[in-house]
Amino acid sequence: MKFFKSKKEVFEYIKEKYSTAETILIKGSSVNKNLKDFSDIDVEFYQDKPAKPEYEIILVKDKTVLITAYPYKSGKPINKIPDNVLVLKGNYCEQVENQKGYSKEERKVRNNQLFLDFLFKYLRTKDKKYLEIVEKYARLGWKNK
């Protein structure tokens, strides 16, 4: 597990990790707010080569944080960048899916990723609606064994 001293250091790590992508964005509350325990950092990286979503658990100071990274192809450029978007590299643009589907093995990985994502949302918010989704993906995980 990787350890970081600050959110800025995490953003630099993300920029380096996806440096081959033409565009790298951070979206959501992590752009403008401090990271809390069980925060998630939503990354979008844009490239022509198909890729799969990636998840990584890190520590920022003493906080457990989830990085979720989703691949897209670049669409039409968008001039107005929303307040909750940080462009680390490239230009803000429309999202175009670059993944046709998942094999059975890839679907297992994806279900586990979604389980983890919604578990973090529940732990962060204590909103019980996320528990139903956590249970759904937990059951799918057991089915796929």
C-alpha positions as CSV (number, residue, x, y, z in Angstrom):
1,M,0.0,0.0,0.0
2,K,1.3,3.4,-0.9
3,F,1.6,6.2,1.6
4,F,1.2,9.9,0.8
5,K,1.7,13.0,3.0
6,S,-0.9,15.2,1.2
7,K,-3.6,15.3,-1.4
8,K,-1.3,17.3,-3.7
9,E,1.2,14.4,-3.5
10,V,-1.5,12.0,-4.5
11,F,-2.5,14.1,-7.5
12,E,1.1,14.1,-8.6
13,Y,1.2,10.3,-8.3
14,I,-1.9,10.0,-10.4
15,K,-0.5,12.3,-13.1
16,E,2.7,10.2,-13.2
17,K,0.8,6.9,-13.2
18,Y,-1.4,7.8,-16.1
19,S,1.2,9.9,-17.9
20,T,0.7,8.1,-21.2
21,A,-2.9,9.2,-21.4
22,E,-3.7,12.3,-23.4
23,T,-6.0,13.7,-20.7
24,I,-6.2,13.1,-16.9
25,L,-9.0,14.5,-14.8
26,I,-9.9,14.4,-11.1
27,K,-13.7,14.7,-10.6
28,G,-15.8,15.1,-7.5
29,S,-15.6,16.4,-4.0
30,S,-11.9,15.4,-3.6
31,V,-11.0,18.3,-5.9
32,N,-12.1,21.0,-3.5
33,K,-12.5,19.3,-0.1
34,N,-10.1,17.8,2.3
35,L,-9.7,14.0,2.2
36,K,-11.4,12.1,5.1
37,D,-11.2,8.5,6.1
38,F,-12.7,6.4,3.3
39,S,-12.8,9.3,0.8
40,D,-12.5,8.3,-2.8
41,I,-10.6,10.1,-5.6
42,D,-12.4,9.7,-9.0
43,V,-9.9,9.8,-11.8
44,E,-10.7,9.8,-15.6
45,F,-8.0,9.1,-18.1
46,Y,-8.5,9.5,-21.8
47,Q,-6.7,7.4,-24.4
48,D,-7.5,5.6,-27.6
49,K,-6.2,2.2,-26.3
50,P,-9.0,0.3,-24.5
51,A,-8.3,-0.2,-20.8
52,K,-10.1,-1.4,-17.7
53,P,-11.1,0.6,-14.6
54,E,-8.5,0.5,-11.9
55,Y,-8.9,0.7,-8.1
56,E,-6.2,1.3,-5.6
57,I,-6.3,1.8,-1.8
58,I,-3.8,4.2,-0.4
59,L,-3.1,6.1,2.8
60,V,-3.0,9.9,3.0
61,K,-1.5,10.8,6.3
62,D,-3.6,8.5,8.5
63,K,-6.7,8.3,6.2
64,T,-7.6,5.3,4.1
65,V,-8.5,6.5,0.6
66,L,-9.7,4.8,-2.5
67,I,-8.5,5.9,-6.0
68,T,-10.9,4.9,-8.7
69,A,-9.7,5.4,-12.3
70,Y,-11.9,5.0,-15.3
71,P,-10.7,5.0,-18.9
72,Y,-12.4,6.8,-21.8
73,K,-11.7,8.0,-25.3
74,S,-11.7,11.8,-25.9
75,G,-14.8,13.3,-27.3
76,K,-15.6,16.8,-28.3
77,P,-13.7,19.5,-26.3
78,I,-15.7,21.3,-23.6
79,N,-14.7,24.9,-22.8
80,K,-16.4,25.4,-19.4
81,I,-14.7,23.2,-16.7
82,P,-17.0,22.6,-13.7
83,D,-15.8,23.6,-10.2
84,N,-15.5,19.9,-9.2
85,V,-13.1,19.0,-12.0
86,L,-9.4,19.3,-11.9
87,V,-7.5,18.8,-15.2
88,L,-4.1,17.3,-14.5
89,K,-3.2,16.9,-18.1
90,G,-4.8,17.6,-21.5
91,N,-8.2,19.2,-22.2
92,Y,-11.6,18.7,-20.7
93,C,-13.8,16.9,-23.1
94,E,-16.8,14.6,-23.6
95,Q,-16.5,11.0,-22.5
96,V,-16.6,8.2,-25.1
97,E,-16.7,4.6,-23.8
98,N,-13.6,2.7,-24.9
99,Q,-14.5,-0.7,-23.4
100,K,-17.0,-3.0,-25.2
101,G,-17.6,-5.4,-22.4
102,Y,-16.1,-7.7,-19.9
103,S,-15.1,-11.3,-20.0
104,K,-16.3,-13.6,-17.2
105,E,-13.0,-13.1,-15.3
106,E,-13.0,-9.3,-15.9
107,R,-16.6,-9.2,-14.7
108,K,-15.5,-10.8,-11.4
109,V,-12.9,-8.2,-10.9
110,R,-15.3,-5.4,-11.8
111,N,-17.9,-6.7,-9.3
112,N,-15.2,-6.7,-6.6
113,Q,-14.3,-3.1,-7.6
114,L,-17.9,-2.0,-7.3
115,F,-18.3,-3.8,-4.0
116,L,-15.3,-1.9,-2.6
117,D,-16.5,1.4,-4.1
118,F,-19.9,1.2,-2.4
119,L,-18.4,-0.1,0.8
120,F,-16.3,3.0,1.0
121,K,-19.3,5.2,0.2
122,Y,-21.2,3.5,3.1
123,L,-18.3,3.8,5.5
124,R,-17.9,7.5,4.6
125,T,-21.5,8.5,4.7
126,K,-23.2,5.8,7.0
127,D,-26.1,6.0,4.5
128,K,-27.8,2.6,4.6
129,K,-28.9,2.7,1.0
130,Y,-25.3,1.8,0.1
131,L,-25.5,-1.4,2.2
132,E,-28.0,-2.9,-0.2
133,I,-25.6,-2.4,-3.1
134,V,-22.7,-3.7,-1.0
135,E,-24.7,-6.9,-0.3
136,K,-25.6,-7.3,-4.0
137,Y,-21.9,-7.2,-5.0
138,A,-20.9,-9.4,-2.1
139,R,-23.4,-12.1,-3.3
140,L,-22.1,-11.8,-6.8
141,G,-18.6,-12.3,-5.5
142,W,-19.5,-15.5,-3.8
143,K,-21.4,-16.7,-6.8
144,N,-18.3,-16.2,-9.0
145,K,-16.1,-18.5,-7.0
